[in-house]
Structures are given as C-alpha cells and as structure tokens.
C-alpha cells in the first residue's frame, strides 16, 4: 500500500498524471475508495494496464448499481445519527425551555438526512 490522500482524480490533467505514475511504478492495481467522483473507468478507456478497483464509500448512499445494496459508511452513519437524535429528543421532551437544532453532514439532501 503506497498511502492515502484526499487528492481527486477528476480533470484530464489529473488522469494523465495518475496514469503516468502508475506506468512509472509498474502498478498492477490501484484501489480507489470513495463516492461518485471516484468511481471511474478512465483507465480502461485509455488502455492503461493498471487494474482499478473501486470501493464505494459514501454516507449519502448516492451510488446506484443493481449489485450494490448499500455503500460503506451509510449504515454506520445512519445508525449513529438516529441514536444521537433519539437522545436529543428525550432531552428536549424534558427541557421545554431549550431549542435544539441539528445539522447533518452531506453534499445534497440525502437518504440519510431524510
């Protein structure tokens, strides 16, 4: 394993640099963990020999495929959020003079927020 980064491979320049690095290091495979912007077939289209495997990981559960039931992160985050919100509801019912506001993370209004 070479490492982890939050760098994105989106632009044609990024893809070219990534391909050059894979060829320079003679990588047999590359594992990408992420959401919709990570899951790409650019290497396959370009004829690069490095096999790219993608692990769908997003709390938004916005990756749709007939063979994918749920993405890594969604089940954990939904369980954690429901537990925290339940605890806040119990506290709010006993303290009527306070207001509680909850902000959930996510790019778009997601299944998790709804």
Biotite code that builds the C-alpha atoms (Angstrom):
import biotite.structure as struc

atoms = struc.array([
    struc.Atom([0.000, 0.000, 0.000], chain_id="A", res_id=1, res_name="UNK", atom_name="CA", element="C"),
    struc.Atom([1.502, 3.282, -1.087], chain_id="A", res_id=2, res_name="UNK", atom_name="CA", element="C"),
    struc.Atom([-0.635, 5.563, 1.015], chain_id="A", res_id=3, res_name="UNK", atom_name="CA", element="C"),
    struc.Atom([-3.808, 7.550, 1.355], chain_id="A", res_id=4, res_name="UNK", atom_name="CA", element="C"),
    struc.Atom([-4.701, 11.029, 0.231], chain_id="A", res_id=5, res_name="UNK", atom_name="CA", element="C"),
    struc.Atom([-7.687, 13.246, -0.315], chain_id="A", res_id=6, res_name="UNK", atom_name="CA", element="C"),
    struc.Atom([-6.476, 14.160, -3.792], chain_id="A", res_id=7, res_name="UNK", atom_name="CA", element="C"),
    struc.Atom([-9.024, 13.941, -6.540], chain_id="A", res_id=8, res_name="UNK", atom_name="CA", element="C"),
    struc.Atom([-8.605, 12.440, -9.996], chain_id="A", res_id=9, res_name="UNK", atom_name="CA", element="C"),
    struc.Atom([-11.165, 14.431, -11.980], chain_id="A", res_id=10, res_name="UNK", atom_name="CA", element="C"),
    struc.Atom([-9.623, 16.553, -14.693], chain_id="A", res_id=11, res_name="UNK", atom_name="CA", element="C"),
    struc.Atom([-7.926, 15.171, -17.817], chain_id="A", res_id=12, res_name="UNK", atom_name="CA", element="C"),
    struc.Atom([-4.634, 16.518, -16.427], chain_id="A", res_id=13, res_name="UNK", atom_name="CA", element="C"),
    struc.Atom([-5.172, 14.584, -13.162], chain_id="A", res_id=14, res_name="UNK", atom_name="CA", element="C"),
    struc.Atom([-5.906, 11.396, -15.095], chain_id="A", res_id=15, res_name="UNK", atom_name="CA", element="C"),
    struc.Atom([-2.789, 11.858, -17.231], chain_id="A", res_id=16, res_name="UNK", atom_name="CA", element="C"),
    struc.Atom([-0.595, 12.386, -14.150], chain_id="A", res_id=17, res_name="UNK", atom_name="CA", element="C"),
    struc.Atom([-2.105, 9.379, -12.388], chain_id="A", res_id=18, res_name="UNK", atom_name="CA", element="C"),
    struc.Atom([-1.638, 7.186, -15.451], chain_id="A", res_id=19, res_name="UNK", atom_name="CA", element="C"),
    struc.Atom([1.988, 8.281, -15.806], chain_id="A", res_id=20, res_name="UNK", atom_name="CA", element="C"),
    struc.Atom([2.647, 7.473, -12.146], chain_id="A", res_id=21, res_name="UNK", atom_name="CA", element="C"),
    struc.Atom([1.002, 4.043, -12.446], chain_id="A", res_id=22, res_name="UNK", atom_name="CA", element="C"),
    struc.Atom([3.091, 3.247, -15.526], chain_id="A", res_id=23, res_name="UNK", atom_name="CA", element="C"),
    struc.Atom([6.289, 4.602, -13.930], chain_id="A", res_id=24, res_name="UNK", atom_name="CA", element="C"),
    struc.Atom([5.779, 2.437, -10.836], chain_id="A", res_id=25, res_name="UNK", atom_name="CA", element="C"),
    struc.Atom([4.542, -0.508, -12.940], chain_id="A", res_id=26, res_name="UNK", atom_name="CA", element="C"),
    struc.Atom([1.487, -0.894, -10.711], chain_id="A", res_id=27, res_name="UNK", atom_name="CA", element="C"),
    struc.Atom([-0.640, -3.953, -11.349], chain_id="A", res_id=28, res_name="UNK", atom_name="CA", element="C"),
    struc.Atom([-3.575, -2.466, -9.462], chain_id="A", res_id=29, res_name="UNK", atom_name="CA", element="C"),
    struc.Atom([-4.902, 0.660, -7.868], chain_id="A", res_id=30, res_name="UNK", atom_name="CA", element="C"),
    struc.Atom([-7.660, 0.737, -5.241], chain_id="A", res_id=31, res_name="UNK", atom_name="CA", element="C"),
    struc.Atom([-9.801, 3.846, -5.029], chain_id="A", res_id=32, res_name="UNK", atom_name="CA", element="C"),
    struc.Atom([-12.132, 4.358, -2.093], chain_id="A", res_id=33, res_name="UNK", atom_name="CA", element="C"),
    struc.Atom([-14.799, 6.991, -2.499], chain_id="A", res_id=34, res_name="UNK", atom_name="CA", element="C"),
    struc.Atom([-18.079, 8.133, -3.944], chain_id="A", res_id=35, res_name="UNK", atom_name="CA", element="C"),
    struc.Atom([-19.447, 9.029, -7.357], chain_id="A", res_id=36, res_name="UNK", atom_name="CA", element="C"),
    struc.Atom([-16.476, 11.140, -8.454], chain_id="A", res_id=37, res_name="UNK", atom_name="CA", element="C"),
    struc.Atom([-14.040, 8.377, -7.537], chain_id="A", res_id=38, res_name="UNK", atom_name="CA", element="C"),
    struc.Atom([-15.740, 5.553, -9.416], chain_id="A", res_id=39, res_name="UNK", atom_name="CA", element="C"),
    struc.Atom([-14.341, 5.961, -12.890], chain_id="A", res_id=40, res_name="UNK", atom_name="CA", element="C"),
    struc.Atom([-13.398, 3.901, -15.919], chain_id="A", res_id=41, res_name="UNK", atom_name="CA", element="C"),
    struc.Atom([-10.906, 6.404, -17.357], chain_id="A", res_id=42, res_name="UNK", atom_name="CA", element="C"),
    struc.Atom([-8.010, 3.945, -17.237], chain_id="A", res_id=43, res_name="UNK", atom_name="CA", element="C"),
    struc.Atom([-9.981, 1.311, -19.118], chain_id="A", res_id=44, res_name="UNK", atom_name="CA", element="C"),
    struc.Atom([-10.851, 3.853, -21.804], chain_id="A", res_id=45, res_name="UNK", atom_name="CA", element="C"),
    struc.Atom([-7.216, 4.944, -22.077], chain_id="A", res_id=46, res_name="UNK", atom_name="CA", element="C"),
    struc.Atom([-5.809, 1.427, -22.436], chain_id="A", res_id=47, res_name="UNK", atom_name="CA", element="C"),
    struc.Atom([-3.681, 1.608, -19.287], chain_id="A", res_id=48, res_name="UNK", atom_name="CA", element="C"),
    struc.Atom([-2.633, -1.799, -17.923], chain_id="A", res_id=49, res_name="UNK", atom_name="CA", element="C"),
    struc.Atom([-3.182, -0.895, -14.240], chain_id="A", res_id=50, res_name="UNK", atom_name="CA", element="C"),
    struc.Atom([-6.371, -2.506, -12.983], chain_id="A", res_id=51, res_name="UNK", atom_name="CA", element="C"),
    struc.Atom([-8.501, -0.063, -10.994], chain_id="A", res_id=52, res_name="UNK", atom_name="CA", element="C"),
    struc.Atom([-10.759, -1.402, -8.255], chain_id="A", res_id=53, res_name="UNK", atom_name="CA", element="C"),
    struc.Atom([-13.190, 0.988, -6.606], chain_id="A", res_id=54, res_name="UNK", atom_name="CA", element="C"),
    struc.Atom([-14.734, 0.578, -3.174], chain_id="A", res_id=55, res_name="UNK", atom_name="CA", element="C"),
    struc.Atom([-17.996, 2.559, -2.939], chain_id="A", res_id=56, res_name="UNK", atom_name="CA", element="C"),
    struc.Atom([-17.841, 4.633, 0.209], chain_id="A", res_id=57, res_name="UNK", atom_name="CA", element="C"),
    struc.Atom([-20.255, 7.478, 0.887], chain_id="A", res_id=58, res_name="UNK", atom_name="CA", element="C"),
    struc.Atom([-22.621, 8.431, 3.667], chain_id="A", res_id=59, res_name="UNK", atom_name="CA", element="C"),
    struc.Atom([-25.029, 9.874, 1.085], chain_id="A", res_id=60, res_name="UNK", atom_name="CA", element="C"),
    struc.Atom([-25.809, 6.417, -0.399], chain_id="A", res_id=61, res_name="UNK", atom_name="CA", element="C"),
    struc.Atom([-25.923, 8.038, -3.849], chain_id="A", res_id=62, res_name="UNK", atom_name="CA", element="C"),
    struc.Atom([-24.119, 5.305, -5.764], chain_id="A", res_id=63, res_name="UNK", atom_name="CA", element="C"),
    struc.Atom([-26.637, 3.250, -7.685], chain_id="A", res_id=64, res_name="UNK", atom_name="CA", element="C"),
    struc.Atom([-25.948, -0.149, -9.194], chain_id="A", res_id=65, res_name="UNK", atom_name="CA", element="C"),
    struc.Atom([-28.091, -3.263, -9.380], chain_id="A", res_id=66, res_name="UNK", atom_name="CA", element="C"),
    struc.Atom([-25.489, -5.306, -7.459], chain_id="A", res_id=67, res_name="UNK", atom_name="CA", element="C"),
    struc.Atom([-24.824, -2.721, -4.743], chain_id="A", res_id=68, res_name="UNK", atom_name="CA", element="C"),
    struc.Atom([-27.211, -2.745, -1.807], chain_id="A", res_id=69, res_name="UNK", atom_name="CA", element="C"),
    struc.Atom([-25.509, -0.138, 0.396], chain_id="A", res_id=70, res_name="UNK", atom_name="CA", element="C"),
    struc.Atom([-22.227, 1.745, 0.404], chain_id="A", res_id=71, res_name="UNK", atom_name="CA", element="C"),
    struc.Atom([-19.589, 1.668, 3.116], chain_id="A", res_id=72, res_name="UNK", atom_name="CA", element="C"),
    struc.Atom([-20.342, 4.399, 5.621], chain_id="A", res_id=73, res_name="UNK", atom_name="CA", element="C"),
    struc.Atom([-24.092, 4.782, 5.120], chain_id="A", res_id=74, res_name="UNK", atom_name="CA", element="C"),
    struc.Atom([-25.251, 2.129, 7.607], chain_id="A", res_id=75, res_name="UNK", atom_name="CA", element="C"),
    struc.Atom([-22.845, 3.327, 10.293], chain_id="A", res_id=76, res_name="UNK", atom_name="CA", element="C"),
    struc.Atom([-23.692, 6.993, 9.884], chain_id="A", res_id=77, res_name="UNK", atom_name="CA", element="C"),
    struc.Atom([-27.461, 6.389, 9.786], chain_id="A", res_id=78, res_name="UNK", atom_name="CA", element="C"),
    struc.Atom([-27.271, 4.301, 12.977], chain_id="A", res_id=79, res_name="UNK", atom_name="CA", element="C"),
    struc.Atom([-25.105, 6.912, 14.714], chain_id="A", res_id=80, res_name="UNK", atom_name="CA", element="C"),
    struc.Atom([-27.361, 9.790, 13.671], chain_id="A", res_id=81, res_name="UNK", atom_name="CA", element="C"),
    struc.Atom([-30.545, 8.005, 14.730], chain_id="A", res_id=82, res_name="UNK", atom_name="CA", element="C"),
    struc.Atom([-29.042, 7.263, 18.154], chain_id="A", res_id=83, res_name="UNK", atom_name="CA", element="C"),
    struc.Atom([-27.916, 10.862, 18.677], chain_id="A", res_id=84, res_name="UNK", atom_name="CA", element="C"),
    struc.Atom([-31.214, 12.323, 17.506], chain_id="A", res_id=85, res_name="UNK", atom_name="CA", element="C"),
    struc.Atom([-33.144, 9.925, 19.731], chain_id="A", res_id=86, res_name="UNK", atom_name="CA", element="C"),
    struc.Atom([-31.092, 11.028, 22.740], chain_id="A", res_id=87, res_name="UNK", atom_name="CA", element="C"),
    struc.Atom([-31.702, 14.690, 21.875], chain_id="A", res_id=88, res_name="UNK", atom_name="CA", element="C"),
    struc.Atom([-35.452, 14.067, 21.529], chain_id="A", res_id=89, res_name="UNK", atom_name="CA", element="C"),
    struc.Atom([-35.586, 12.555, 25.021], chain_id="A", res_id=90, res_name="UNK", atom_name="CA", element="C"),
    struc.Atom([-33.643, 15.501, 26.408], chain_id="A", res_id=91, res_name="UNK", atom_name="CA", element="C"),
    struc.Atom([-35.815, 18.014, 24.517], chain_id="A", res_id=92, res_name="UNK", atom_name="CA", element="C"),
    struc.Atom([-39.037, 16.496, 25.834], chain_id="A", res_id=93, res_name="UNK", atom_name="CA", element="C"),
    struc.Atom([-37.906, 17.102, 29.413], chain_id="A", res_id=94, res_name="UNK", atom_name="CA", element="C"),
    struc.Atom([-36.473, 20.596, 28.814], chain_id="A", res_id=95, res_name="UNK", atom_name="CA", element="C"),
    struc.Atom([-39.160, 22.617, 27.100], chain_id="A", res_id=96, res_name="UNK", atom_name="CA", element="C"),
    struc.Atom([-37.383, 25.962, 27.529], chain_id="A", res_id=97, res_name="UNK", atom_name="CA", element="C"),
    struc.Atom([-34.498, 24.999, 25.197], chain_id="A", res_id=98, res_name="UNK", atom_name="CA", element="C"),
    struc.Atom([-34.388, 24.755, 21.412], chain_id="A", res_id=99, res_name="UNK", atom_name="CA", element="C"),
    struc.Atom([-32.352, 22.084, 19.641], chain_id="A", res_id=100, res_name="UNK", atom_name="CA", element="C"),
    struc.Atom([-31.027, 22.412, 16.114], chain_id="A", res_id=101, res_name="UNK", atom_name="CA", element="C"),
    struc.Atom([-29.405, 19.503, 14.315], chain_id="A", res_id=102, res_name="UNK", atom_name="CA", element="C"),
    struc.Atom([-27.258, 19.828, 11.207], chain_id="A", res_id=103, res_name="UNK", atom_name="CA", element="C"),
    struc.Atom([-26.292, 16.661, 9.371], chain_id="A", res_id=104, res_name="UNK", atom_name="CA", element="C"),
    struc.Atom([-23.373, 16.419, 7.001], chain_id="A", res_id=105, res_name="UNK", atom_name="CA", element="C"),
    struc.Atom([-23.808, 15.585, 3.359], chain_id="A", res_id=106, res_name="UNK", atom_name="CA", element="C"),
    struc.Atom([-23.489, 17.195, -0.043], chain_id="A", res_id=107, res_name="UNK", atom_name="CA", element="C"),
    struc.Atom([-27.150, 17.119, -1.043], chain_id="A", res_id=108, res_name="UNK", atom_name="CA", element="C"),
    struc.Atom([-30.353, 16.334, 0.825], chain_id="A", res_id=109, res_name="UNK", atom_name="CA", element="C"),
    struc.Atom([-29.759, 12.626, 1.070], chain_id="A", res_id=110, res_name="UNK", atom_name="CA", element="C"),
    struc.Atom([-31.426, 9.456, 2.261], chain_id="A", res_id=111, res_name="UNK", atom_name="CA", element="C"),
    struc.Atom([-29.544, 9.974, 5.487], chain_id="A", res_id=112, res_name="UNK", atom_name="CA", element="C"),
    struc.Atom([-30.971, 13.441, 6.096], chain_id="A", res_id=113, res_name="UNK", atom_name="CA", element="C"),
    struc.Atom([-34.489, 12.414, 5.130], chain_id="A", res_id=114, res_name="UNK", atom_name="CA", element="C"),
])
